């Protein structure tokens, strides 16, 4: 079959989107035939602030129920595909929302949160992010990992420091993931992962979602969808065809104020980094252009079966194992 037919048939999952949530975006998700996405509802917010974000997301799903459906289980993802909707998987990019309460893990799981990144760039009570000296996973962090395993929440390590990430991989009884990362073998950056780190997570049953955030791509702002496929191919060659997926890190619709919030510790304190110009790779600048990625993967020699795995099937298998259903 041709690329368009394969894309229509495939389960398409984006392992990380933190775009501006509105009707325009949801219509673009439909245009891109996106089956489900890990949608960020917490960066620096505490428990109360995150609950407010969950309430807002619930209201958006309800108001746009012709396009969206809420995901609690992988059955909901398959149902979204059948109904031609996009399934919203709520996720955190920081475990800060758990504050110092292990029981909050269950609370958020019951609200529909299925993916939580352990740290966001800097230190929290769980461990350390990728922009600080990394002291590893804390004792409290080990308790949080155990509780996430128990209730069925995926441990995400994308913005986590290398020591903390390694210790989460070892500590977790269920598979963990870098939901959105790139290889330092193509470009050195604190957010990118070495060949050794990529191999270690795969060897321990984990998973890698590949991002296309241009500050971390080798070609930078000049990147195209083919440069994105180059990164996918690089990681594929390390982790294999069953442990890889997509995690674009789409920030579609946001202005500079959003990136200022992200690049300051706690959203307001010291500056951690500067991204420079933010522009997605040519050919996949918007969520609606997702079919171009399927076409590019095929053009670069991936088989139809491999493309279906990368575009979403591997995500479903990972989440089923972590969520239990």
Beta strands, then each sheet from edge to edge (+ up, - down):
strand 1: 13-17
strand 2: 36-42
strand 3: 68-70
strand 4: 86-92
strand 5: 113-117
strand 6: 154-156
strand 7: 177-181
strand 8: 207-210
strand 9: 244-246
sheet 1: 1+ 2+ 4+ 3+
sheet 2: 1+ 2+ 4+ 5+ 6+
sheet 3: 7+ 8+ 9+
end
